[in-house]
Structures are given as structure tokens and as C-alpha cells.
């Protein structure tokens, strides 16, 4: 799958929808979990979830930068004089 192709964009959109859906489900279930766990455990769970979301965002951003700088068109293909 080439960089910035239609299939690549479709796969990226699917990943974004999956991450947002999982995040929404977890945020929906979190108040029910707080009834059974101490507050510190809930805060740890929230920190871990934010770290996972941040790692996914960093992965996507660096994937975009790699495509831009390689054969996907962009900065690597500017004409030189």
C-alpha cells in the first residue's frame, strides 16, 4: 500500500474510528468501575489510556512524515536547480 494512496487514507480513517470507539466505550464504562476500585487505581487507568492514545498519535504522525519524506511525493521530489 503506497503512501498517501486512497487505500492508505481509508486504512488511516478506519484506525481513527476504531481508536475513538474504544476510547468512548472505556470512558462510558469508567464510572461503573470507580464504584469498585480505589480512586488511585482509576487515575492510573486514565493515565495509561491517555498514554496509549498519545502513542497512537505519535505513530500516525511519524508515519505521515515518513511518507512525505520518502516515495509518497512531497519534499523528496522537489526539483533542484
N, C-alpha and C positions, 0 to 999 in steps of 0.2 A: 504494500500500500504506500503510494508516494506521498510526500509531504504536501500539505495543502490541497490534496485532491478532494473530490466530492465524497469518496468513501471514508477518507480520513476525517473530514468535517462531521460526517454522520456518526462515526465512532466516538468522536470527542463529545458530541451532543448527547449520545447515549450514556457515556460515562458521567457527564454532568447531571443528567436526570437521575441516574442511579444513586449518586452521592447525595443529592438533595433529598430524594425519597427516604434513604436510610437515615439521614440526619433528622428529617421531620418525624419519622417513626420513633427514633430514640428520644427526641425532645418531648414527644407525646407520652411516652412511657415513663419518663424520668420522674414525674411527680408521684406515680404509684410506687416506684422503687424507693423513694425517700421515706416512705412510711415505715419501711422495714430495715433500712440501713442508717447508720450514723451520718451526720452531716459531712464529716470529713471524707468519708468514702464517696459520697455523691459529688463532692467537689473534685476529688481525684478522677472520677469517671468523666466529669465535664472537661477537665484539663486534657485527659487522654483523647477525648473526642475532638477537641479543638486542635490538638497536635496532629491527629490523623488527617483532618481537613486541611491543615497547613501543608503537610507533606504532599498531599494530592495536588494542591495548588502549585507548589514548587515543581513537582514532576511535570505538570502540564505546561507551566511557563518555560521551563528549560527544554521541553520537547518542542515548543514553538520556536524558541531561539535557535535550537539545533537545526530545525527545518529551514528557518530563514537564512542561516549562515551556510547551509550546505546546498544540496542539489534541488531544493524546493523553490528556487528562484529568490530573488531578493538581493541582499548586499553582496553576495559572492559573484553575481553575474553583471555587475555594473561595468560598462565599457571603460577601458583605460586608455589614456592618450599618451 
